[in-house]
Amino acid sequence: MKLVIAVIQEKDKHKVTDVLLRNDYNFTNVASTGGFLREGNVTFLIGVEPERVDHVISLIGESSKTREQYVSVFPPTVEPIGAVIPTPVKVKIGGAVIFVLDVEKFQKV
């Protein structure tokens, strides 16, 4: 058994949930927060047989696309607040970060 851990943006939660359920995958999702933009994420924990790992990854990839967003980056400064007007920068967000781990033991009680 493998444990697939997928971190996706909150905006893609329903699409990923729907596609996993339609394909008979059981999972748990946990709310989380991203580090860079501090926006809402969802972490999916999916237990699967080794031969189904690639299928799960492809489903998640199809349902959580990257997109571009403008963010204001504040430079490190010692000047008073309001003295510097940050210029918005375009960054790519979304998609998924996926980890696949070996499961030594699985038990449902």
BELTATA-V586170 format. One record per residue. N is the residue number from 1. D_CENTER is the distance of its C-alpha to the mean C-alpha in Angstrom with 1 decimal. Layout:
BEGIN
<<N/D_CENTER> <N/D_CENTER>>
END
This chain:
BEGIN
<<1/21.8> <2/18.3> <3/15.2> <4/12.0> <5/9.0> <6/5.7> <7/2.6> <8/1.7> <9/4.8> <10/7.7> <11/9.7> <12/8.4> <13/8.7> <14/12.3> <15/12.3> <16/10.1> <17/12.3> <18/15.4> <19/15.1> <20/14.6> <21/17.5> <22/19.6> <23/19.4> <24/20.4> <25/17.4> <26/17.4> <27/14.3> <28/13.5> <29/10.7> <30/10.6> <31/10.1> <32/8.9> <33/9.5> <34/8.5> <35/11.6> <36/12.7> <37/12.7> <38/12.5> <39/10.7> <40/9.2> <41/5.7> <42/5.8> <43/6.1> <44/8.1> <45/11.2> <46/13.2> <47/16.7> <48/18.3> <49/21.4> <50/21.3> <51/22.5> <52/19.6> <53/16.7> <54/16.9> <55/17.1> <56/13.9> <57/12.1> <58/14.0> <59/13.3> <60/9.5> <61/10.3> <62/12.9> <63/11.0> <64/8.1> <65/10.3> <66/10.5> <67/13.0> <68/15.3> <69/16.0> <70/18.9> <71/18.7> <72/21.7> <73/22.0> <74/24.7> <75/26.8> <76/28.1> <77/31.6> <78/34.4> <79/35.6> <80/35.7> <81/32.8> <82/33.6> <83/35.3> <84/32.4> <85/30.6> <86/27.3> <87/26.7> <88/23.4> <89/21.4> <90/19.2> <91/15.7> <92/13.1> <93/9.8> <94/7.0> <95/6.6> <96/4.4> <97/5.5> <98/7.7> <99/10.7> <100/13.8> <101/16.4> <102/20.0> <103/21.0> <104/24.6> <105/25.3> <106/24.0> <107/26.0> <108/25.8> <109/28.4>>
END
